[in-house]
Amino acid sequence: MTAIRLDGEAPAARIRSEIAERVTRLRNDGVTVGLGTILVGGDGPSARYVAMKHADCAEVGIESIHEHLPGWVSEEELLSVVARFNADPKVHAFLVQLPLPAALDEQRVLFAVDPDKDVDGLHPVNLGRLVMGAGGAVPCTPAGILELLRAHEVPVEGKHVVVIGRGLTIGRPLALLLTSKRPGCNAAVTVVHTGVEDLDGLIRQGDVVVAAAGRAGLVSADMIKPGAAVIGAGTSWEGRRLLSDVDESVADVAGWMTPRIGGVGPMTRAMLLANAVQAAESAR
């Protein structure tokens, strides 16, 4: 069996086209959508990711507002920038790029972001809204994974989904989404991590497996039920090479599988733009 490639580039391009139309309508009403980014220090992957976000903004007509602070910035100085973005009506949504230098309290900084401008959907207010099904920004990678599965017509409703990883950015919010009654969800979800017993056996039960542990090659072909859909959402770096949690041999067993590059990543970036436009529409 050779897995169907779960390409994220084409559906992400479709989403960006729809976003561009919404941005144009807002501009015709006198609103220029603004997305802010705050980068601290010189972490290479973070800087490249922020640059890609700015390129995406330019493509759909969103204005980028960027603040690059030195790695030795004090927490109070960083919080003052967050407060400035919160108060700026030209910034409809923004993010503080993670990870932050070890001397800074990430939780305190994230809590300082206005929930209505939280483009990543990681503020506790927005996570609470997600638990209650009350709207608000949804974390970008989980939302992108759902859109990717829908775009390729992968069956999810009523199926058993195994999520590997319990992190705040992917695992936990994705499990909440998948168990909800939203279209394309309504699944039975098992959340596992590298510390559980019989990890291989639990993964093998999944009709859909989402690997979000950040451990290269964690998921091998012998862990996958034949015909399952496998999403490599966790990544790690080996020098400048981006590695997936899913070993390439899984393609010989799975029914669907994301590529190492061009699967989840483009969808995450597209959903970030969607959250920014949603924030501008709500503010209007």
N, C-alpha and C positions, 0 to 999 in steps of 0.2 A: 504493500500500500504506500502510495506517495501522497502526503498530505496536501490539501488545497491550501494555497498561500493566503493567509489573512492579511492582505495588503491594506495598509492604512493610508497610503498616499492619495488614492482616488477618492475615498469617502471624505478625507480631510479637505481635499480641494473643493468638493461639493459643498461642504459646510462653510468653507471660507467664502465661496461665491454667494451663498445665502446671507452670510454676515455682511458682506460688502453692500448688498442691497439694503439691509437694515441700517447700515451706517449712512448710506446715501439718503434714506428717508429722514433720518435724524438731522443730517446736515441741512436738508431742505426746510426743516423746521427750526433751524438756527442753532442746532446742537452739534458741536464737534466732539466726538467720543475721545476721551483721553485715558490712556492706560499708563500707570506709573510703575516704575521698577526701582528698587533700592538694592544696590550691590555693595557689600562690605568686603574689602580686601581684594586679593588678586588670584583667587582660586580659578584655575584654567577652565575646567568644565562648567563652573557656574557662569563665568564671563561669556563663554561660547553660547550657553543656553540663553542668557539674557539677550545677546546679540541676535539670536534666531527669533526671539520674541519681537524684537524691534523690526526685524525684516518682515515678519508676519503682519505686524501692525501696518507697515507701509503698504503692503499688498492690498489690504482691505480698506484703507483710508482712515485708520485709527491713529491719533496723534500719540507719540511716545514722549513721556516725561520721565527722565532718568536722573538718578542721583547716585554717584559712585563715591563711596567713602573709604578712607584708608583703613587697613586692617587693625590699626591701633586706636580707632575711634572709641570714645567712651560710650557707655550704654546710654547715658543721658543725652549725648549729642545725637545718637541714632534715634532715640525716642522723640527728640525734637523734630527730626525730619519726618517721622511717622505722623506726628501731630500736624505738621505743615501740610502733608498730603491729605490727611483727614479733612482739613479745613478748606482745601483748595477746590473750588467748584469746577475747575478745569480737569481735575483728576477724578474720573468717575469710578475707577477701580484701580487697585495697585497691589503689589506684592513685595515682600522682603525676601530676597533670594536666600535660600538655605543651601548648605549649612552656614551658620555664622561662626566667627572665631570663638574659640573655647571660652574666652573671658566674658562673653556676652550671654545673657540669659535669653535663650530663644523663646521660651514660653512667655516671659514678660513682654517681649517685643511683639509677639503674635497677638497677645491679648490686647495690646494697645491699638491695634488696627480697628478702624470702624467696621463693624460686621457688614454694613451695607456696601462697603468698598472692598471687601475681602475677596479678591478675584480667585484665590486658590480654594476658597470654601473651607478653610481650616480653623477659622475662629470658633470657639466653643458655642457661640450663639448659632452659627450656621450648621455645625454638627448636630446641635440640639434640634434645629429645624428639620434636618435630615431624619433624625430618629422619629420625629413626630409626623413626618410627611407634610411639613408646613411650607414648602417652597424655600427660596433662598439659593445662594450659590452652592453647587454640588462640586466636591473635589474633582479636579480636572481629569486625572488619570482614570479613576473609576467611571466617570461619565464617558470618557473616550472609549474605554473598553466595551461598555454597553453599546455605544454607537457602532463600534467595529463589528461586534457580534451581529447586530441588526443588519448592518450593511451586507454582510455575507450570509444572511439568513441561517445562522447557526441556531438550532433549537435550544432554548433556555428554559422556557416556562414548564414547570413540572419536572425538570431534570435535576440531577444531583451535581452541584458545583462544588469543587474543592478549591479553596483559596489557601495558598501557601504563603504565610506571612500575616502578621497582625498589626502592621505599622499604621500610623495615623494617616499617611498620605494615600495609601492604596488599600491594604487588607481590610481594616475595620470598616471604613465607609463603603467599600465595595460589597462586603457581606450584607450590610444594612440595605443597600440598594437592591441587591439580588433577591432578598427575601420579601421585599415590598410588593404591592400589587400593581406596580407600574407596568406598562406594556413592555414586553421583552424581559421581564424579571419573573417574580412569582416562583422561585426555585427553592429547592432544599439545599442549604449551604452548610458545609463543614469547613471550619477555619482551623488550619494546622500550622505548625512551625517546626523548626529543626530540633526542638527539644522533646517532641512527643514520641511515645513508643509506636513501633510499627508504622513509621511514616510512609514507607513504600506501599504498604497494604492500604492505607487510607487514601493515598493519592490514586491508587489503581481503581478505586470505586467511582472516580469522577467521570461523568459524561462531559463535563467541561472542567478543565484544570487551569487555574490562574496562578502562575509562579511569581511571587512578589517578595522574595526573601533577600535579594541582593547578594546571592551566592552563585558564582559562575558555575554552570553545568550541573546544578543541583538535581534537576529532573532529567532522568535518563529514559531510554526507550522501554526498559523492562518495568518501569513504574506506571506506564500508561495503558489504559483500557483501549484495545483496538477500535479505531474509529472516533475516539474522543477529540474534542477541540482543545487545543493547548495554547495558552496565551503567555508569552514571556514578558511580564511587566517589570520584573526586577532586573536591575543592571548593576554592573561593577566595571571598574576600569583596570586594564593591564597596560600601563604606560598610557598611550593615547588611543588604545583600542578598546572599544565598548563591547563588553561581554554580556551575554544573556544568561538568565537562570536556567534556560532550557537547552540541553545538548542538541546539536543538530541531528543526531541519530533518531530523535523522536519523530522526525518527518516520515520515517519508514513504518511507523505504527499508527500515528494519529490520523484522524480524518481531516482536520484543519489545524494549521499552525502558523503563528506569526513569524515573520523573518527576523533575523537578528537586528537589522536596521530597516525602518520603514513600516513597522507594524503599529505598536502602541504609541511611539513618540509623536508622530504627526497628529494623531488623534488627541493626545494630551494638549498639544499646542493649539489645536483648533478649538477645543472646549474652553481654553483660557480666554480666547477671543470672544467666544459666545458669552461667557460670564461677564466680560467687560461691557459688551453691548447691552446685556440684560440689565446691568447696573445703571447704565446711562438711560435706558428706557424707563426704569423704575424711578430714577431721580427726576426725569421730566414730568 
